[in-house]
Every structure is written in structure tokens, then in C-alpha cells.
């Protein structure tokens, strides 16, 4: 009986001591402050920026392509400060001078926003956008285009994924604006 009492006492003390252990801090990421000097002029206006339901959250996703490319994982101790759509919208609005008097605008839908591991040590950030050029007055969709950009991650962790997705997002937005400007110039409904 005495051994049982000591065992219960030790278990209780162990549980109490373990309960006060601080939980690991979770890291919260965004794309940093905007570089006001590097603003881009565009001939179209910026419309809505949305994301497919699968990525419309703050969890940081990754895929282990070398094991099972169809399985999505999330980092448990890292997350975005906002949804990918809000992060890209903030990046776009802080780096672009849109034409408010333009007859056409673009709608961006984020199809993919993932860190892809091709091996345990090598990964890249992949951003896939569906860009739609539409007439502002009639809201009629005129043209659409799917594009993808990627950038290598400097490290095989969430911090590397953030850096890679930041660079891939910048490249994807640059491609989207170039496509929109070129397409709008060739579209009669976009002429003022």
C-alpha cells in the first residue's frame, strides 16, 4: 500500500511539473514591408483577388512530392498572418500603380500556394494564378489565362517556404500584369 501511495505521489508531481512547461512559440509570417520605390505602372485596374477554398486559410501548406505528391501537409508551428489571397492583395496594391480610369480590370484567383519538396533537403514555392481580364462597365469576362511561377527555397523549413513563396508571388504578379497589359492593348473593349 505504501508503494502505491508513493507511486501516486510521484505521478501527481510529474503531471504538475509537466503542465507548466511552456508550449513552443508558433511563428507568424507575411511578405514584409513594401518597397515603395519599386512600384509598377499598369494600364488595367485591379479587381478582386480570391483563392480556391483549399488554400483560403492561414495554415502553411507543403507537399512531399518525393513521397506522395497528392498529400497535403501543414506546418504545426508556423502560419501566415492572413490568407494567401489577402497577402497577395496587399503585395499587389503596395507595388502597383493601377489605372483607375481604365475600361478593364483583372480578377486574380489563386489556384495553388504551396511549398513543394522534391527531396528532404530541396524545395520550392509554387504559385499558380488564374487571371481574368474583364470590362469594368459590363463586368463581362473578356479573356483569361492560367500562369505559374516558382522560386527555390533557401532552406528546407517553413522559413525557406515563406521566402520561396514570396519570390514566386512577385514573379506570378509580374507575369499577370504583363499578360493583362498586353491583352488589354489588343482588346477593343479595353480601349478608352
C-alpha positions, 0 to 999 in steps of 0.5 A: 500500500505504501508503494502505491501511495508513493507511486501516486505521489510521484505521478501527481508531481510529474503531471504538475511539473509537466503542465507548466512547461511552456508550449513552443512559440508558433511563428507568424509570417507575411511578405514584409514591408513594401518597397515603395520605390519599386512600384509598377505602372499598369494600364488595367485596374485591379479587381478582386483577388480570391483563392480556391477554398483549399488554400483560403486559410492561414495554415502553411501548406507543403507537399512531399512530392518525393513521397506522395505528391497528392498529400497535403501537409501543414506546418504545426508551428508556423502560419501566415498572418492572413490568407494567401489571397489577402497577402497577395492583395496587399503585395499587389496594391503596395507595388502597383500603380493601377489605372483607375480610369481604365475600361478593364480590370483583372480578377486574380484567383489563386489556384495553388500556394504551396511549398513543394519538396522534391527531396528532404533537403530541396524545395520550392514555392509554387504559385499558380494564378488564374487571371481574368481580364474583364470590362469594368462597365459590363463586368463581362469576362473578356479573356483569361489565362492560367500562369505559374511561377516558382522560386527555390527555397533557401532552406528546407523549413517553413522559413525557406517556404515563406521566402520561396513563396514570396519570390514566386508571388512577385514573379506570378504578379509580374507575369499577370500584369504583363499578360493583362497589359498586353491583352488589354492593348489588343482588346477593343473593349479595353480601349478608352 
